[in-house]
């Protein structure tokens, strides 16, 4: 059980959440044993999953947002998903495990009952955040650039940078796009191998198709993250937002790719 309490006296914080759902508000967090004050909370979700504060909102909890160094079981950030598009509450957990077993990094997942200002919101899907804590589980160097694919856009669009350097440009992605657009197939393969972790990318694509992730990178493209690993100097793709899986049980294993 996880309780989040936004102090009613913080009228400005509550008003800010209603006006701008991505604005962090200070809250008290408790899991029944650990109590943390001044954690950052904001609403999350896109067209299908977003719900307002008075409903059963999906939430992002950022533990060190207002208190530097604050952690919960070593984590800096978690997401509490309302799972309105997955009544089983199992897709994220099951599919994340499939990706990891295929050698593709994916966030760890569990379930939790959530209370918001004393209001029981029911059982949610708890997912660890994409940040350096996540990256350090898979990479010796977590200081590379971590990108968010955003909403229905490919890597030739300007992507939001979640961590890494402060530069606005994304040269590693520009180089990857240029490699993919190389007209000569022999040279294209060579250029891609220098910039993309090809074996891991093939596994990523295979699991996306086998789980019929119609809202993921391969078939959409949507709901994905990218990491440029400074050690290998290559890009990896990660799955994200796996709450609408297995919808087409008779789908072809050779679909038309959009990513």
Buried (B, 14 or more C-beta within 10 A) or exposed (E): EBBBBBBEEBEEBBEBBEEEBEBBBBBBBBEEEEEBBBBBBBBBBBEEBBBEBEEBBBBBBBBBBBBEEBEBEEBBBBBBBBBBBBEEBBBBBBBBEBBBEBEBBBBBBEBEEBBBEEEEBEBBBBBBBBBBBBBEEBBEEBEBBBBBBBEEEBBBEEBEBBBBEEEEEBEBBEBBBEBBEBEEEEEBEEBBEEBBBEEBBEBBBBBBBBBBBBBBBBBBBBBBBBBBBBEBEBBBBBBBBBBBBBEEEEBEEEBEEBB
